[in-house]
Amino acid sequence: MGNTKHHGPIKATKKPQPKHWVSPIPFGLGKVKPQHFRDTMKIAWENKDNIGYATKILTQGVCDGCALGVSGLYDQTLKGPHICTTRLNVLRLNTMPAIDEDILHSDIDELRQYSSTELRKLGRIPYPLIRRKGERNFSRLKWDDAMDMIANKMKQLDPKQFAFYLTSRGITNESYYVAGKVARFLGTNNVDNASRICHSPSKTALKRSIGVGASTVNYQDWFGTDVLMFWGSVASNSSPVSTKYMLEAKKRGTKIIMVNPYKEPAMDQYWIPSNAESALFGTKVADDFYQVNVGGDIAFMHGIMKHWFEMEENEHGSAINHPFVSEHVNGYEELKASVQNQSWEDIISSSGISKERIIELSELLARSKSAVFAWALGLTMHSFATDNISQVANLALLRGFLGSKNNGLMPFRGHSSVQGSGEMGADPFVLPGGGFDPENIKRMEQIWGFELPKWQGDIVGVTLENIVLPEDHERKIKLYYLSGGNFLETMPDPDFIEKALSELEIRVHQDIILNTSTLVDAKEAVIVLPARTRYEQEGGGTSTSTERMVYFSPEIEGNNNQVAEARSEWKIYIDLAKRVNPNTAHFVDFKSGQEIRDEIAIANKDYDGVQHLTKKGDVFQWGGAWLCEGGICPTPDGRGNLISVDIPDLGKKEGQFIVTSRRGKQFNSMVYKEKDPFNSAERYDVLMNADDAGKLSIAEGEGIVVYNGFGVFQGRAKFVDIAPGNLEVHFPEGNFLLPRGRYEKYAGIPDYNITVTVEKADRYNARKDVQYQEKVIEDLEVDAPV
């Protein structure tokens, strides 16, 4: 891997550059934009009962919001303090008191009146709870009784019949590691994490293309690279501090290009609150937008490469970096033949971008000496996601944009701890330090001292489907152990998910707060366990950022609203192991976070260094500043692989649309505002192109129905600058349109894009011959304007 070390934060360019301003009118008055300062005051008010502790979290803890990795108020990229609204919004989860007991123990149907947002605001889970079959409310349980019930159930089941899942809410590397180890110790490989439904294809694609499933670059590589391209990523919304890095990059001459169906306002114009110049005058973020069709990225990239090969015919070396390719890359001739086989007609039709525009970008990249390609869910949440990302890697390999300063590939992570989840082994295909392959299994058995189950575990989507298998099926899931997460609001086909969750015999929710999925029935019992937050974990803990920085976050004392019975997540897993297999539990017994880190350093060689992180501000970066440094990849032959991929057929018929989902003012599925501050869109608005609406005689604000064979979504038309033929709805509200059981073939991420038909609400409701049995959900009823 890389030998060059990251040199730590650098000073930002101070001199104002008016050419990047949105407007000389201060504070963007009169524009639709976030009110950062007002929001910050509201959040301070929300935390007023625990303001001292809230301040300590912000100044001492590692951010549990996005994956930029801000430790205290500082990061490894730019000097000076950083804070953002995403982090402030999540803050209350760590400072709020327990739920009022009268509400907590009220009738289950009363609790079900609350949305997840309202449930979150009620406060923390105060002590273990149980609701048995037929019971109308939760009752209090002793920790011992709760853990014995779970352990006794596990003893009765075949290990193929229970599953573990860990979400990404501030869970530490230590907890992921212990969870993965305990799952295997208990005999199951059904353990999965939240990256399955966000970035799992990034890891899979990068592993096959360049041999390593992580960002090869740092945020500092944005500064002064010729081109920074974002594919399907609204970095400014998911990770607001990244806008500071974008401004710094622009000041150093970087051109920022966005590839996305919707010209996202947050990537067009942004007011960065912690930068005086930007807070006053705003920043024009992207220099250019390529509004590609949903699912049209592969074709778009074929077009870029097709033009490169045409340039090469006129002049050798005008587009391809031949020295880099001959020394470091396999598969050149095959890829060239495959790309030249694609017709311009197919490329233009699938991508939705004109030939002139594709050539313009192709030539810009051919002239560029350096580039960083970053992407997020716009490329990963597809049934062909691994191919999408290998195609991005193809572009980088042909130009040699890899393994050096200002050059590389960056899966842009949205959650503080999710990069570490797979690296710790909380994944059915992964053990610490490698894959779930015979060689690595043998190595881990020697380190752990017990035998591992050899059967292949299932991904989260499949384990959920396996709940409804026949009673005697060996893989019928009967107990599900969840650390956080709300499948009702993250998975396709929520109606099915609700049915599946209710057919489990026992469901365990280890969490900080209640959500709508906690309230679903179970055949025998729902058990709720109160978890500690990241900042309450004894002895502190670590998390891994997008750029592979492993940060230590200390235990923070002084919580006025401490939940006395909450326990650290890794401790709960060990307690469970001791109750299921008391005779051999010494193999998984850790006394402290330090002991866990000592073992992580042995189990995953990349993490050698984590054992030395002991106090606030401690950090190290695994793999050095650049992975594949000097073009040498950690593949068997040390070379990168060009991978030929096909243009996907989305099966879109005449008059249909392709719908994809977007996030508004939210963190994961946790919604913080009903109205998006960047475009004023409300949660049931359907973002569409005005010309498309005109053809259907749909007026802006009118009630419309979006439907297909899987579901019906009622909303209002909102006209935005989006590529024709494409729609966007909010996640999770739009998940009713998505079918279950459609997974990406390599990484197993569910497909979050689907073909749909759009009609005016009154016309749709007037047709009685519709084959869909429509469920009327009262708050979705839309009154069409006259």
Buried (B, 14 or more C-beta within 10 A) or exposed (E): BBEEEBEEBEEBBEEBEEEBBBBEEEBBEEEBBBBBEEBBEEBBEBBEEBBEBBBBBBBBBBBBBBBBBBBBBBBBBBEEEBBBBBBBBBBBBBBBBBBEEEBBBBEBEEBEEBBBBEBBBBBBBBBBBBBBEEEEBBEBBEBEEBBEBBBEBBEEBEBBBBBBBBBBBBBBBBBBBBBBBBBBBBBBBBBBBBBBBBBBBBBBBBBBBBBBBBBBBBBBBBBBBBBBBBBBBBBBBBBBBBBBBBBBBBBEEBBBBBBBBBBBBBBBBBBBBBBEBBBBBBBBBBBBBBBBBBBBBBBBBBBBBBBBBBBBEEEEEBBBBBEBBEBBBBBBEEBBEBBBEBEEEBBBEBBBBEBEBBBBBBBBBBEBEBBBBBBBBBBBBBBBBBBBBBBBBBBBBBBBBBBBBBBBBBBBBBBBBBBBBBBBBBBBBBBBBBEBEEEBBEBBBEEBEBEBBEBEBBBBBBBBBBBEBEEEEEBBBBBBBBBBBBBBBBBBBBBBBBEBBBBBBBBBBBBBBBBBBBBBBBEBBBBBBBBBBBBBBEBBBBBBBBBBBBBBBBBBEEBEBBBEBBBBBBBBBBBBBBBBBEEEBEEBEBEEBBBBBBBBBEBBEBBEBBBEBEEBBBBBBBBBBBBBBBBBBEBEEEBBBBBBBEBBEBEBEEEBBBBBBBBBBBBBBBBBBEBBBBBEBBBBBBBBBBEBBEEBEBBEBBBBBBBBEBBBBBBBBBBBBBBBBBBBBBBBBBBBBBBBEBBBEBBBBBBBBBBBBBBBBEBBBEEEEBEEEEEEEEEBEBEBEE
